[in-house]
């Protein structure tokens, strides 16, 4: 096993990028920091070593949050040109929010990366999330009381958020590599990178938790172990999702309609393991409602209310959640679009 500060080898880079060798174009998200600069360098080396392979496009999202950001984008452009990789800078324009800045910046980044990928008809966007990022994400989600899905943290491959009609896949090829190894890779190559002070800004949750990592590691809670926890939870997550799919088939009186009510067996729903029941309920609410996914805590309250109703002599319940109306009566659990908000207050 490589040491924590060993440079990434050509053989490792080949294993990281070869799964995407048949793609037409790979969009690389490069901010200029150590992680994304290493992504650019490793991908460029890998591509140069191949006779055939995808085109590469480095994209820098300039969030325009710091005075230095334009110069940093130009530095990425110079490095990309030196490596033979086309480069594009895309700005985050418009007024920036006073609160939730990091979340808004992340959403804008994915939106702009999606647009850049669509412009060149690329199917993959590669980001430079590392093992350290994964560990921090687990801690953040633990602090927010996330469920199993949240604690599974970031997947290596997932749909790109904010993508339009074209399906674009987000890939995190460096997700199992410690940041220290990427810094060592750049040091060996003599390549400079940007040190973004916001990464240490205590106003941000991730920065505060990052500062705690050395102390946690001394207690055995290393980045490797936190990332291992995420991998194991993702494995459990996959198994549970299979069970939810089977429950959909078993409990549904008919295939779920594009519009109209979803009808489930109330008695069979009551016998489901709680985690499976919660996810089935969530799927049905997203399908029938008009407000997207419900918060886990609110789903749990609804599930508890359904369990209590099912345990009574005459099971009966009527609730709204996330734009869906959930009704339990006469042995049937019905999930459908809720009435307009003005009429919900008049519901019994």
MOHUTA-V665234 format. One line per field, one symbol per residue. ss: DSSP state (H for helix, E for strand, C for the rest). A space follows every 10 residues. Layout:
ss = ???
This chain:
ss = CCCCCCCCCH HHHHHHHHHH CCCCEEEEEC CCEHHHHHHH HHHHHHHHCC CCCCEEEEEE EECCCCCCHH HHHHHHHHHH HHHCCEEEEE ECCCCCCCCC HHHHHHHHHH HHHHHHHHHC CCCEEECCCC HHHHHHHHHH HHHCCCCHHH HCCCCCEEEC CCCCCCCCEE ECCCCCCCHH HHHHHHHHHC CCCECCHHHH CCCCHHHHHH HHHHHHHHCC CCHHHHHHHH HHHHHHHHHH HHHHHHHHHH HECCCCCCCC CEEEEHHHHH CCCHHHHHHH HHHHHHHHCC CCCCCHHHHH HHHHHHHHHH CCCCCEEEEE ECCEEEEEEC CEEEEEECCC HHHHCCCC
